[in-house]
């Protein structure tokens, strides 16, 4: 089987089990970003790590908010011509 290379996000914030991946895109010479939040959990039956787009309670949302703030800071620095990571 041929192995395909995965594209990594341009920026990623990980806070406990909460993750926000930011993808940098370009269309017609215009740069834009998209973000995908997820939460890691362990499936009780298979004991495997899995990911979901739902968040449980205030604690997860506080972590997601912090990840979003980090992503906003990163995106803003790129749009203003800030330094590369």
PDB file with SEQRES, HELIX, SHEET and CRYST1 records, atoms N, CA, C and O in Angstrom:
SEQRES   1 A   85  UNK UNK UNK UNK UNK UNK UNK UNK UNK UNK UNK UNK UNK          
SEQRES   2 A   85  UNK UNK UNK UNK UNK UNK UNK UNK UNK UNK UNK UNK UNK          
SEQRES   3 A   85  UNK UNK UNK UNK UNK UNK UNK UNK UNK UNK UNK UNK UNK          
SEQRES   4 A   85  UNK UNK UNK UNK UNK UNK UNK UNK UNK UNK UNK UNK UNK          
SEQRES   5 A   85  UNK UNK UNK UNK UNK UNK UNK UNK UNK UNK UNK UNK UNK          
SEQRES   6 A   85  UNK UNK UNK UNK UNK UNK UNK UNK UNK UNK UNK UNK UNK          
SEQRES   7 A   85  UNK UNK UNK UNK UNK UNK UNK                                  
HELIX    1 AA1 UNK A   57  UNK A   79  1                                  23    
SHEET    1 AA1 4 UNK A  11  UNK A  15  0                                        
SHEET    2 AA1 4 UNK A  18  UNK A  27 -1                                        
SHEET    3 AA1 4 UNK A  30  UNK A  42 -1                                        
SHEET    4 AA1 4 UNK A  49  UNK A  52 -1                                        
CRYST1    1.000    1.000    1.000  90.00  90.00  90.00 P 1           1          
ATOM      1  N   UNK A   1       0.848  -1.173   0.000  1.00  0.00           N  
ATOM      2  CA  UNK A   1       0.000   0.000   0.000  1.00  0.00           C  
ATOM      3  C   UNK A   1       0.893   1.235   0.000  1.00  0.00           C  
ATOM      4  O   UNK A   1       1.874   1.296   0.740  1.00  0.00           O  
ATOM      5  N   UNK A   2       0.553   2.218  -0.830  1.00  0.00           N  
ATOM      6  CA  UNK A   2       1.319   3.441  -0.932  1.00  0.00           C  
ATOM      7  C   UNK A   2       0.975   4.360   0.229  1.00  0.00           C  
ATOM      8  O   UNK A   2      -0.194   4.545   0.569  1.00  0.00           O  
ATOM      9  N   UNK A   3       1.998   4.925   0.822  1.00  0.00           N  
ATOM     10  CA  UNK A   3       1.803   5.798   1.972  1.00  0.00           C  
ATOM     11  C   UNK A   3       1.709   7.246   1.499  1.00  0.00           C  
ATOM     12  O   UNK A   3       2.573   7.726   0.765  1.00  0.00           O  
ATOM     13  N   UNK A   4       0.657   7.931   1.925  1.00  0.00           N  
ATOM     14  CA  UNK A   4       0.496   9.324   1.540  1.00  0.00           C  
ATOM     15  C   UNK A   4       0.995  10.215   2.668  1.00  0.00           C  
ATOM     16  O   UNK A   4       0.818   9.913   3.848  1.00  0.00           O  
ATOM     17  N   UNK A   5       1.622  11.316   2.279  1.00  0.00           N  
ATOM     18  CA  UNK A   5       2.134  12.253   3.263  1.00  0.00           C  
ATOM     19  C   UNK A   5       1.019  13.189   3.706  1.00  0.00           C  
ATOM     20  O   UNK A   5       0.296  13.746   2.880  1.00  0.00           O  
ATOM     21  N   UNK A   6       0.889  13.354   5.009  1.00  0.00           N  
ATOM     22  CA  UNK A   6      -0.148  14.230   5.551  1.00  0.00           C  
ATOM     23  C   UNK A   6       0.373  15.652   5.632  1.00  0.00           C  
ATOM     24  O   UNK A   6       1.516  15.891   6.023  1.00  0.00           O  
ATOM     25  N   UNK A   7      -0.471  16.582   5.260  1.00  0.00           N  
ATOM     26  CA  UNK A   7      -0.142  17.985   5.397  1.00  0.00           C  
ATOM     27  C   UNK A   7      -0.366  18.387   6.843  1.00  0.00           C  
ATOM     28  O   UNK A   7      -1.390  18.053   7.440  1.00  0.00           O  
ATOM     29  N   UNK A   8       0.587  19.100   7.395  1.00  0.00           N  
ATOM     30  CA  UNK A   8       0.455  19.553   8.779  1.00  0.00           C  
ATOM     31  C   UNK A   8      -0.179  20.938   8.794  1.00  0.00           C  
ATOM     32  O   UNK A   8      -0.024  21.716   7.853  1.00  0.00           O  
ATOM     33  N   UNK A   9      -0.901  21.235   9.884  1.00  0.00           N  
ATOM     34  CA  UNK A   9      -1.473  22.579  10.001  1.00  0.00           C  
ATOM     35  C   UNK A   9      -0.364  23.621  10.110  1.00  0.00           C  
ATOM     36  O   UNK A   9       0.745  23.321  10.552  1.00  0.00           O  
ATOM     37  N   UNK A  10      -0.676  24.836   9.707  1.00  0.00           N  
ATOM     38  CA  UNK A  10       0.287  25.934   9.802  1.00  0.00           C  
ATOM     39  C   UNK A  10       0.501  26.329  11.263  1.00  0.00           C  
ATOM     40  O   UNK A  10       1.576  26.801  11.634  1.00  0.00           O  
ATOM     41  N   UNK A  11      -0.524  26.135  12.084  1.00  0.00           N  
ATOM     42  CA  UNK A  11      -0.453  26.449  13.505  1.00  0.00           C  
ATOM     43  C   UNK A  11      -1.343  25.465  14.249  1.00  0.00           C  
ATOM     44  O   UNK A  11      -2.374  25.027  13.738  1.00  0.00           O  
ATOM     45  N   UNK A  12      -0.930  25.131  15.452  1.00  0.00           N  
ATOM     46  CA  UNK A  12      -1.725  24.212  16.262  1.00  0.00           C  
ATOM     47  C   UNK A  12      -1.599  24.602  17.729  1.00  0.00           C  
ATOM     48  O   UNK A  12      -0.493  24.786  18.235  1.00  0.00           O  
ATOM     49  N   UNK A  13      -2.734  24.726  18.408  1.00  0.00           N  
ATOM     50  CA  UNK A  13      -2.759  24.971  19.847  1.00  0.00           C  
ATOM     51  C   UNK A  13      -3.319  23.717  20.501  1.00  0.00           C  
ATOM     52  O   UNK A  13      -4.405  23.257  20.150  1.00  0.00           O  
ATOM     53  N   UNK A  14      -2.573  23.166  21.452  1.00  0.00           N  
ATOM     54  CA  UNK A  14      -3.019  21.978  22.190  1.00  0.00           C  
ATOM     55  C   UNK A  14      -3.031  22.318  23.668  1.00  0.00           C  
ATOM     56  O   UNK A  14      -2.010  22.702  24.239  1.00  0.00           O  
ATOM     57  N   UNK A  15      -4.190  22.173  24.275  1.00  0.00           N  
ATOM     58  CA  UNK A  15      -4.359  22.450  25.701  1.00  0.00           C  
ATOM     59  C   UNK A  15      -5.112  21.278  26.309  1.00  0.00           C  
ATOM     60  O   UNK A  15      -6.315  21.120  26.104  1.00  0.00           O  
ATOM     61  N   UNK A  16      -4.389  20.466  27.055  1.00  0.00           N  
ATOM     62  CA  UNK A  16      -4.942  19.216  27.585  1.00  0.00           C  
ATOM     63  C   UNK A  16      -5.504  18.423  26.412  1.00  0.00           C  
ATOM     64  O   UNK A  16      -4.758  18.156  25.470  1.00  0.00           O  
ATOM     65  N   UNK A  17      -6.748  18.041  26.414  1.00  0.00           N  
ATOM     66  CA  UNK A  17      -7.303  17.264  25.316  1.00  0.00           C  
ATOM     67  C   UNK A  17      -7.913  18.098  24.203  1.00  0.00           C  
ATOM     68  O   UNK A  17      -8.425  17.549  23.226  1.00  0.00           O  
ATOM     69  N   UNK A  18      -7.864  19.431  24.340  1.00  0.00           N  
ATOM     70  CA  UNK A  18      -8.475  20.310  23.351  1.00  0.00           C  
ATOM     71  C   UNK A  18      -7.411  20.760  22.349  1.00  0.00           C  
ATOM     72  O   UNK A  18      -6.295  21.123  22.723  1.00  0.00           O  
ATOM     73  N   UNK A  19      -7.782  20.727  21.075  1.00  0.00           N  
ATOM     74  CA  UNK A  19      -6.843  21.083  20.005  1.00  0.00           C  
ATOM     75  C   UNK A  19      -7.543  21.998  19.007  1.00  0.00           C  
ATOM     76  O   UNK A  19      -8.716  21.814  18.683  1.00  0.00           O  
ATOM     77  N   UNK A  20      -6.795  22.984  18.531  1.00  0.00           N  
ATOM     78  CA  UNK A  20      -7.279  23.833  17.456  1.00  0.00           C  
ATOM     79  C   UNK A  20      -6.196  23.865  16.385  1.00  0.00           C  
ATOM     80  O   UNK A  20      -5.104  24.388  16.605  1.00  0.00           O  
ATOM     81  N   UNK A  21      -6.512  23.299  15.225  1.00  0.00           N  
ATOM     82  CA  UNK A  21      -5.581  23.293  14.098  1.00  0.00           C  
ATOM     83  C   UNK A  21      -5.980  24.403  13.140  1.00  0.00           C  
ATOM     84  O   UNK A  21      -7.155  24.559  12.807  1.00  0.00           O  
ATOM     85  N   UNK A  22      -4.988  25.176  12.699  1.00  0.00           N  
ATOM     86  CA  UNK A  22      -5.227  26.286  11.769  1.00  0.00           C  
ATOM     87  C   UNK A  22      -4.522  25.964  10.464  1.00  0.00           C  
ATOM     88  O   UNK A  22      -3.338  25.630  10.441  1.00  0.00           O  
ATOM     89  N   UNK A  23      -5.273  26.073   9.383  1.00  0.00           N  
ATOM     90  CA  UNK A  23      -4.754  25.791   8.046  1.00  0.00           C  
ATOM     91  C   UNK A  23      -4.631  27.095   7.293  1.00  0.00           C  
ATOM     92  O   UNK A  23      -5.551  27.912   7.302  1.00  0.00           O  
ATOM     93  N   UNK A  24      -3.494  27.296   6.637  1.00  0.00           N  
ATOM     94  CA  UNK A  24      -3.275  28.496   5.837  1.00  0.00           C  
ATOM     95  C   UNK A  24      -3.597  28.145   4.383  1.00  0.00           C  
ATOM     96  O   UNK A  24      -3.132  27.134   3.858  1.00  0.00           O  
ATOM     97  N   UNK A  25      -4.390  28.987   3.751  1.00  0.00           N  
ATOM     98  CA  UNK A  25      -4.836  28.743   2.387  1.00  0.00           C  
ATOM     99  C   UNK A  25      -4.560  29.983   1.545  1.00  0.00           C  
ATOM    100  O   UNK A  25      -4.342  31.075   2.070  1.00  0.00           O  
ATOM    101  N   UNK A  26      -4.575  29.792   0.239  1.00  0.00           N  
ATOM    102  CA  UNK A  26      -4.423  30.929  -0.662  1.00  0.00           C  
ATOM    103  C   UNK A  26      -5.315  30.711  -1.872  1.00  0.00           C  
ATOM    104  O   UNK A  26      -5.302  29.646  -2.489  1.00  0.00           O  
ATOM    105  N   UNK A  27      -6.086  31.730  -2.200  1.00  0.00           N  
ATOM    106  CA  UNK A  27      -6.967  31.706  -3.365  1.00  0.00           C  
ATOM    107  C   UNK A  27      -6.811  33.032  -4.095  1.00  0.00           C  
ATOM    108  O   UNK A  27      -6.960  34.099  -3.499  1.00  0.00           O  
ATOM    109  N   UNK A  28      -6.514  32.959  -5.370  1.00  0.00           N  
ATOM    110  CA  UNK A  28      -6.351  34.156  -6.203  1.00  0.00           C  
ATOM    111  C   UNK A  28      -5.395  35.160  -5.568  1.00  0.00           C  
ATOM    112  O   UNK A  28      -5.633  36.367  -5.607  1.00  0.00           O  
ATOM    113  N   UNK A  29      -4.312  34.652  -4.983  1.00  0.00           N  
ATOM    114  CA  UNK A  29      -3.312  35.515  -4.370  1.00  0.00           C  
ATOM    115  C   UNK A  29      -3.699  36.076  -3.019  1.00  0.00           C  
ATOM    116  O   UNK A  29      -2.941  36.847  -2.431  1.00  0.00           O  
ATOM    117  N   UNK A  30      -4.857  35.704  -2.520  1.00  0.00           N  
ATOM    118  CA  UNK A  30      -5.341  36.184  -1.215  1.00  0.00           C  
ATOM    119  C   UNK A  30      -5.151  35.086  -0.170  1.00  0.00           C  
ATOM    120  O   UNK A  30      -5.617  33.961  -0.348  1.00  0.00           O  
ATOM    121  N   UNK A  31      -4.470  35.420   0.910  1.00  0.00           N  
ATOM    122  CA  UNK A  31      -4.223  34.463   1.989  1.00  0.00           C  
ATOM    123  C   UNK A  31      -5.390  34.479   2.970  1.00  0.00           C  
ATOM    124  O   UNK A  31      -5.893  35.543   3.333  1.00  0.00           O  
ATOM    125  N   UNK A  32      -5.817  33.292   3.394  1.00  0.00           N  
ATOM    126  CA  UNK A  32      -6.867  33.195   4.402  1.00  0.00           C  
ATOM    127  C   UNK A  32      -6.618  31.954   5.250  1.00  0.00           C  
ATOM    128  O   UNK A  32      -5.831  31.084   4.876  1.00  0.00           O  
ATOM    129  N   UNK A  33      -7.287  31.879   6.379  1.00  0.00           N  
ATOM    130  CA  UNK A  33      -7.084  30.792   7.335  1.00  0.00           C  
ATOM    131  C   UNK A  33      -8.400  30.096   7.631  1.00  0.00           C  
ATOM    132  O   UNK A  33      -9.470  30.703   7.580  1.00  0.00           O  
ATOM    133  N   UNK A  34      -8.302  28.812   7.940  1.00  0.00           N  
ATOM    134  CA  UNK A  34      -9.452  28.074   8.445  1.00  0.00           C  
ATOM    135  C   UNK A  34      -8.996  27.340   9.706  1.00  0.00           C  
ATOM    136  O   UNK A  34      -7.824  26.986   9.838  1.00  0.00           O  
ATOM    137  N   UNK A  35      -9.921  27.119  10.618  1.00  0.00           N  
ATOM    138  CA  UNK A  35      -9.578  26.497  11.896  1.00  0.00           C  
ATOM    139  C   UNK A  35     -10.508  25.327  12.173  1.00  0.00           C  
ATOM    140  O   UNK A  35     -11.701  25.379  11.873  1.00  0.00           O  
ATOM    141  N   UNK A  36      -9.943  24.267  12.751  1.00  0.00           N  
ATOM    142  CA  UNK A  36     -10.718  23.063  13.059  1.00  0.00           C  
ATOM    143  C   UNK A  36     -10.477  22.668  14.515  1.00  0.00           C  
ATOM    144  O   UNK A  36      -9.381  22.224  14.857  1.00  0.00           O  
ATOM    145  N   UNK A  37     -11.493  22.824  15.383  1.00  0.00           N  
ATOM    146  CA  UNK A  37     -11.344  22.413  16.780  1.00  0.00           C  
ATOM    147  C   UNK A  37     -11.656  20.929  16.955  1.00  0.00           C  
ATOM    148  O   UNK A  37     -12.460  20.360  16.217  1.00  0.00           O  
ATOM    149  N   UNK A  38     -11.014  20.318  17.934  1.00  0.00           N  
ATOM    150  CA  UNK A  38     -11.326  18.925  18.268  1.00  0.00           C  
ATOM    151  C   UNK A  38     -10.977  18.675  19.730  1.00  0.00           C  
ATOM    152  O   UNK A  38     -10.226  19.428  20.348  1.00  0.00           O  
ATOM    153  N   UNK A  39     -11.541  17.602  20.260  1.00  0.00           N  
ATOM    154  CA  UNK A  39     -11.255  17.188  21.635  1.00  0.00           C  
ATOM    155  C   UNK A  39     -10.912  15.718  21.625  1.00  0.00           C  
ATOM    156  O   UNK A  39     -11.626  14.909  21.032  1.00  0.00           O  
ATOM    157  N   UNK A  40      -9.824  15.373  22.277  1.00  0.00           N  
ATOM    158  CA  UNK A  40      -9.363  13.985  22.355  1.00  0.00           C  
ATOM    159  C   UNK A  40     -10.045  13.289  23.527  1.00  0.00           C  
ATOM    160  O   UNK A  40     -10.222  13.871  24.597  1.00  0.00           O  
ATOM    161  N   UNK A  41     -10.426  12.027  23.302  1.00  0.00           N  
ATOM    162  CA  UNK A  41     -10.968  11.217  24.387  1.00  0.00           C  
ATOM    163  C   UNK A  41     -10.561   9.773  24.148  1.00  0.00           C  
ATOM    164  O   UNK A  41     -10.168   9.410  23.039  1.00  0.00           O  
ATOM    165  N   UNK A  42     -10.652   8.960  25.168  1.00  0.00           N  
ATOM    166  CA  UNK A  42     -10.327   7.541  25.052  1.00  0.00           C  
ATOM    167  C   UNK A  42     -11.635   6.766  25.042  1.00  0.00           C  
ATOM    168  O   UNK A  42     -12.437   6.857  25.972  1.00  0.00           O  
ATOM    169  N   UNK A  43     -11.835   6.001  23.973  1.00  0.00           N  
ATOM    170  CA  UNK A  43     -13.029   5.167  23.839  1.00  0.00           C  
ATOM    171  C   UNK A  43     -12.989   4.085  24.910  1.00  0.00           C  
ATOM    172  O   UNK A  43     -12.012   3.343  25.006  1.00  0.00           O  
ATOM    173  N   UNK A  44     -14.041   3.991  25.711  1.00  0.00           N  
ATOM    174  CA  UNK A  44     -14.045   3.054  26.837  1.00  0.00           C  
ATOM    175  C   UNK A  44     -14.051   1.593  26.408  1.00  0.00           C  
ATOM    176  O   UNK A  44     -13.533   0.741  27.130  1.00  0.00           O  
ATOM    177  N   UNK A  45     -14.622   1.286  25.255  1.00  0.00           N  
ATOM    178  CA  UNK A  45     -14.669  -0.112  24.828  1.00  0.00           C  
ATOM    179  C   UNK A  45     -13.378  -0.562  24.146  1.00  0.00           C  
ATOM    180  O   UNK A  45     -12.898  -1.667  24.399  1.00  0.00           O  
ATOM    181  N   UNK A  46     -12.816   0.282  23.289  1.00  0.00           N  
ATOM    182  CA  UNK A  46     -11.611  -0.132  22.551  1.00  0.00           C  
ATOM    183  C   UNK A  46     -10.325   0.383  23.186  1.00  0.00           C  
ATOM    184  O   UNK A  46      -9.235  -0.056  22.818  1.00  0.00           O  
ATOM    185  N   UNK A  47     -10.438   1.301  24.125  1.00  0.00           N  
ATOM    186  CA  UNK A  47      -9.291   1.928  24.783  1.00  0.00           C  
ATOM    187  C   UNK A  47      -8.412   2.708  23.805  1.00  0.00           C  
ATOM    188  O   UNK A  47      -7.242   2.962  24.091  1.00  0.00           O  
ATOM    189  N   UNK A  48      -8.967   3.087  22.659  1.00  0.00           N  
ATOM    190  CA  UNK A  48      -8.237   3.852  21.655  1.00  0.00           C  
ATOM    191  C   UNK A  48      -8.536   5.342  21.805  1.00  0.00           C  
ATOM    192  O   UNK A  48      -9.629   5.735  22.212  1.00  0.00           O  
ATOM    193  N   UNK A  49      -7.539   6.162  21.466  1.00  0.00           N  
ATOM    194  CA  UNK A  49      -7.744   7.606  21.443  1.00  0.00           C  
ATOM    195  C   UNK A  49      -8.560   7.952  20.207  1.00  0.00           C  
ATOM    196  O   UNK A  49      -8.283   7.478  19.105  1.00  0.00           O  
ATOM    197  N   UNK A  50      -9.565   8.782  20.413  1.00  0.00           N  
ATOM    198  CA  UNK A  50     -10.414   9.242  19.320  1.00  0.00           C  
ATOM    199  C   UNK A  50     -10.618  10.740  19.463  1.00  0.00           C  
ATOM    200  O   UNK A  50     -10.284  11.328  20.492  1.00  0.00           O  
ATOM    201  N   UNK A  51     -11.169  11.351  18.422  1.00  0.00           N  
ATOM    202  CA  UNK A  51     -11.364  12.794  18.421  1.00  0.00           C  
ATOM    203  C   UNK A  51     -12.804  13.120  18.076  1.00  0.00           C  
ATOM    204  O   UNK A  51     -13.450  12.419  17.297  1.00  0.00           O  
ATOM    205  N   UNK A  52     -13.298  14.207  18.673  1.00  0.00           N  
ATOM    206  CA  UNK A  52     -14.667  14.646  18.432  1.00  0.00           C  
ATOM    207  C   UNK A  52     -14.690  16.165  18.300  1.00  0.00           C  
ATOM    208  O   UNK A  52     -13.764  16.850  18.733  1.00  0.00           O  
ATOM    209  N   UNK A  53     -15.729  16.667  17.715  1.00  0.00           N  
ATOM    210  CA  UNK A  53     -15.916  18.107  17.590  1.00  0.00           C  
ATOM    211  C   UNK A  53     -16.830  18.671  18.663  1.00  0.00           C  
ATOM    212  O   UNK A  53     -17.197  19.845  18.610  1.00  0.00           O  
ATOM    213  N   UNK A  54     -17.207  17.840  19.646  1.00  0.00           N  
ATOM    214  CA  UNK A  54     -18.042  18.316  20.746  1.00  0.00           C  
ATOM    215  C   UNK A  54     -17.181  18.524  21.985  1.00  0.00           C  
ATOM    216  O   UNK A  54     -16.148  17.877  22.159  1.00  0.00           O  
ATOM    217  N   UNK A  55     -17.620  19.427  22.833  1.00  0.00           N  
ATOM    218  CA  UNK A  55     -16.861  19.789  24.014  1.00  0.00           C  
ATOM    219  C   UNK A  55     -17.755  19.669  25.232  1.00  0.00           C  
ATOM    220  O   UNK A  55     -18.939  20.002  25.178  1.00  0.00           O  
ATOM    221  N   UNK A  56     -17.185  19.190  26.337  1.00  0.00           N  
ATOM    222  CA  UNK A  56     -17.954  18.896  27.541  1.00  0.00           C  
ATOM    223  C   UNK A  56     -17.743  19.948  28.615  1.00  0.00           C  
ATOM    224  O   UNK A  56     -16.685  20.005  29.242  1.00  0.00           O  
ATOM    225  N   UNK A  57     -18.734  20.761  28.818  1.00  0.00           N  
ATOM    226  CA  UNK A  57     -18.738  21.663  29.953  1.00  0.00           C  
ATOM    227  C   UNK A  57     -17.840  22.876  29.825  1.00  0.00           C  
ATOM    228  O   UNK A  57     -17.174  23.102  28.815  1.00  0.00           O  
ATOM    229  N   UNK A  58     -17.855  23.636  30.895  1.00  0.00           N  
ATOM    230  CA  UNK A  58     -17.140  24.904  30.953  1.00  0.00           C  
ATOM    231  C   UNK A  58     -15.636  24.705  30.819  1.00  0.00           C  
ATOM    232  O   UNK A  58     -14.979  25.488  30.133  1.00  0.00           O  
ATOM    233  N   UNK A  59     -15.079  23.695  31.445  1.00  0.00           N  
ATOM    234  CA  UNK A  59     -13.621  23.491  31.409  1.00  0.00           C  
ATOM    235  C   UNK A  59     -13.109  23.330  29.982  1.00  0.00           C  
ATOM    236  O   UNK A  59     -12.104  23.939  29.615  1.00  0.00           O  
ATOM    237  N   UNK A  60     -13.788  22.516  29.174  1.00  0.00           N  
ATOM    238  CA  UNK A  60     -13.379  22.349  27.774  1.00  0.00           C  
ATOM    239  C   UNK A  60     -13.524  23.648  27.005  1.00  0.00           C  
ATOM    240  O   UNK A  60     -12.671  23.988  26.186  1.00  0.00           O  
ATOM    241  N   UNK A  61     -14.602  24.376  27.266  1.00  0.00           N  
ATOM    242  CA  UNK A  61     -14.828  25.627  26.542  1.00  0.00           C  
ATOM    243  C   UNK A  61     -13.803  26.696  26.909  1.00  0.00           C  
ATOM    244  O   UNK A  61     -13.416  27.498  26.059  1.00  0.00           O  
ATOM    245  N   UNK A  62     -13.367  26.715  28.149  1.00  0.00           N  
ATOM    246  CA  UNK A  62     -12.324  27.653  28.563  1.00  0.00           C  
ATOM    247  C   UNK A  62     -11.023  27.331  27.822  1.00  0.00           C  
ATOM    248  O   UNK A  62     -10.329  28.236  27.359  1.00  0.00           O  
ATOM    249  N   UNK A  63     -10.697  26.045  27.713  1.00  0.00           N  
ATOM    250  CA  UNK A  63      -9.504  25.641  26.972  1.00  0.00           C  
ATOM    251  C   UNK A  63      -9.628  25.982  25.491  1.00  0.00           C  
ATOM    252  O   UNK A  63      -8.669  26.440  24.870  1.00  0.00           O  
ATOM    253  N   UNK A  64     -10.814  25.757  24.929  1.00  0.00           N  
ATOM    254  CA  UNK A  64     -11.046  26.086  23.526  1.00  0.00           C  
ATOM    255  C   UNK A  64     -10.915  27.587  23.298  1.00  0.00           C  
ATOM    256  O   UNK A  64     -10.348  28.023  22.297  1.00  0.00           O  
ATOM    257  N   UNK A  65     -11.445  28.377  24.234  1.00  0.00           N  
ATOM    258  CA  UNK A  65     -11.330  29.832  24.114  1.00  0.00           C  
ATOM    259  C   UNK A  65      -9.869  30.257  24.112  1.00  0.00           C  
ATOM    260  O   UNK A  65      -9.480  31.120  23.324  1.00  0.00           O  
ATOM    261  N   UNK A  66      -9.057  29.668  24.977  1.00  0.00           N  
ATOM    262  CA  UNK A  66      -7.627  30.007  25.017  1.00  0.00           C  
ATOM    263  C   UNK A  66      -6.938  29.588  23.715  1.00  0.00           C  
ATOM    264  O   UNK A  66      -6.094  30.322  23.199  1.00  0.00           O  
ATOM    265  N   UNK A  67      -7.289  28.420  23.185  1.00  0.00           N  
ATOM    266  CA  UNK A  67      -6.717  27.973  21.912  1.00  0.00           C  
ATOM    267  C   UNK A  67      -7.103  28.937  20.788  1.00  0.00           C  
ATOM    268  O   UNK A  67      -6.282  29.248  19.925  1.00  0.00           O  
ATOM    269  N   UNK A  68      -8.342  29.403  20.800  1.00  0.00           N  
ATOM    270  CA  UNK A  68      -8.799  30.370  19.794  1.00  0.00           C  
ATOM    271  C   UNK A  68      -8.018  31.677  19.934  1.00  0.00           C  
ATOM    272  O   UNK A  68      -7.602  32.254  18.929  1.00  0.00           O  
ATOM    273  N   UNK A  69      -7.817  32.147  21.153  1.00  0.00           N  
ATOM    274  CA  UNK A  69      -7.042  33.377  21.367  1.00  0.00           C  
ATOM    275  C   UNK A  69      -5.621  33.227  20.833  1.00  0.00           C  
ATOM    276  O   UNK A  69      -5.093  34.150  20.211  1.00  0.00           O  
ATOM    277  N   UNK A  70      -4.998  32.075  21.070  1.00  0.00           N  
ATOM    278  CA  UNK A  70      -3.653  31.831  20.553  1.00  0.00           C  
ATOM    279  C   UNK A  70      -3.653  31.842  19.025  1.00  0.00           C  
ATOM    280  O   UNK A  70      -2.749  32.400  18.403  1.00  0.00           O  
ATOM    281  N   UNK A  71      -4.666  31.227  18.428  1.00  0.00           N  
ATOM    282  CA  UNK A  71      -4.766  31.189  16.970  1.00  0.00           C  
ATOM    283  C   UNK A  71      -4.982  32.589  16.400  1.00  0.00           C  
ATOM    284  O   UNK A  71      -4.398  32.936  15.374  1.00  0.00           O  
ATOM    285  N   UNK A  72      -5.807  33.384  17.051  1.00  0.00           N  
ATOM    286  CA  UNK A  72      -6.040  34.763  16.594  1.00  0.00           C  
ATOM    287  C   UNK A  72      -4.730  35.552  16.634  1.00  0.00           C  
ATOM    288  O   UNK A  72      -4.413  36.278  15.692  1.00  0.00           O  
ATOM    289  N   UNK A  73      -3.979  35.413  17.712  1.00  0.00           N  
ATOM    290  CA  UNK A  73      -2.689  36.103  17.814  1.00  0.00           C  
ATOM    291  C   UNK A  73      -1.755  35.663  16.695  1.00  0.00           C  
ATOM    292  O   UNK A  73      -1.087  36.495  16.082  1.00  0.00           O  
ATOM    293  N   UNK A  74      -1.701  34.368  16.425  1.00  0.00           N  
ATOM    294  CA  UNK A  74      -0.832  33.843  15.376  1.00  0.00           C  
ATOM    295  C   UNK A  74      -1.258  34.359  14.007  1.00  0.00           C  
ATOM    296  O   UNK A  74      -0.422  34.806  13.221  1.00  0.00           O  
ATOM    297  N   UNK A  75      -2.569  34.299  13.719  1.00  0.00           N  
ATOM    298  CA  UNK A  75      -3.066  34.773  12.420  1.00  0.00           C  
ATOM    299  C   UNK A  75      -2.805  36.269  12.245  1.00  0.00           C  
ATOM    300  O   UNK A  75      -2.386  36.708  11.174  1.00  0.00           O  
ATOM    301  N   UNK A  76      -3.050  37.036  13.279  1.00  0.00           N  
ATOM    302  CA  UNK A  76      -2.854  38.477  13.211  1.00  0.00           C  
ATOM    303  C   UNK A  76      -1.400  38.811  12.923  1.00  0.00           C  
ATOM    304  O   UNK A  76      -1.110  39.701  12.124  1.00  0.00           O  
ATOM    305  N   UNK A  77      -0.488  38.103  13.569  1.00  0.00           N  
ATOM    306  CA  UNK A  77       0.942  38.379  13.336  1.00  0.00           C  
ATOM    307  C   UNK A  77       1.321  38.056  11.891  1.00  0.00           C  
ATOM    308  O   UNK A  77       2.170  38.740  11.318  1.00  0.00           O  
ATOM    309  N   UNK A  78       0.717  37.037  11.292  1.00  0.00           N  
ATOM    310  CA  UNK A  78       0.997  36.695   9.888  1.00  0.00           C  
ATOM    311  C   UNK A  78       0.418  37.744   8.948  1.00  0.00           C  
ATOM    312  O   UNK A  78       1.057  38.116   7.964  1.00  0.00           O  
ATOM    313  N   UNK A  79      -0.764  38.214   9.240  1.00  0.00           N  
ATOM    314  CA  UNK A  79      -1.409  39.193   8.368  1.00  0.00           C  
ATOM    315  C   UNK A  79      -0.719  40.548   8.444  1.00  0.00           C  
ATOM    316  O   UNK A  79      -0.771  41.334   7.498  1.00  0.00           O  
ATOM    317  N   UNK A  80      -0.074  40.816   9.572  1.00  0.00           N  
ATOM    318  CA  UNK A  80       0.632  42.084   9.720  1.00  0.00           C  
ATOM    319  C   UNK A  80       2.097  41.958   9.305  1.00  0.00           C  
ATOM    320  O   UNK A  80       2.885  42.886   9.484  1.00  0.00           O  
ATOM    321  N   UNK A  81       2.450  40.806   8.751  1.00  0.00           N  
ATOM    322  CA  UNK A  81       3.824  40.605   8.302  1.00  0.00           C  
ATOM    323  C   UNK A  81       4.782  40.292   9.422  1.00  0.00           C  
ATOM    324  O   UNK A  81       5.966  40.622   9.350  1.00  0.00           O  
ATOM    325  N   UNK A  82       4.268  39.650  10.466  1.00  0.00           N  
ATOM    326  CA  UNK A  82       5.103  39.295  11.613  1.00  0.00           C  
ATOM    327  C   UNK A  82       6.088  38.200  11.278  1.00  0.00           C  
ATOM    328  O   UNK A  82       6.123  37.691  10.158  1.00  0.00           O  
ATOM    329  N   UNK A  83       6.878  37.850  12.254  1.00  0.00           N  
ATOM    330  CA  UNK A  83       7.902  36.830  12.051  1.00  0.00           C  
ATOM    331  C   UNK A  83       7.298  35.449  11.869  1.00  0.00           C  
ATOM    332  O   UNK A  83       6.219  35.155  12.383  1.00  0.00           O  
ATOM    333  N   UNK A  84       8.003  34.613  11.137  1.00  0.00           N  
ATOM    334  CA  UNK A  84       7.547  33.238  10.899  1.00  0.00           C  
ATOM    335  C   UNK A  84       7.878  32.373  12.093  1.00  0.00           C  
ATOM    336  O   UNK A  84       8.811  32.658  12.844  1.00  0.00           O  
ATOM    337  N   UNK A  85       7.103  31.312  12.264  1.00  0.00           N  
ATOM    338  CA  UNK A  85       7.307  30.388  13.378  1.00  0.00           C  
ATOM    339  C   UNK A  85       8.482  29.491  13.099  1.00  0.00           C  
ATOM    340  O   UNK A  85       8.817  28.638  13.922  1.00  0.00           O  
TER     341      UNK A  85                                                      
END                                                                             
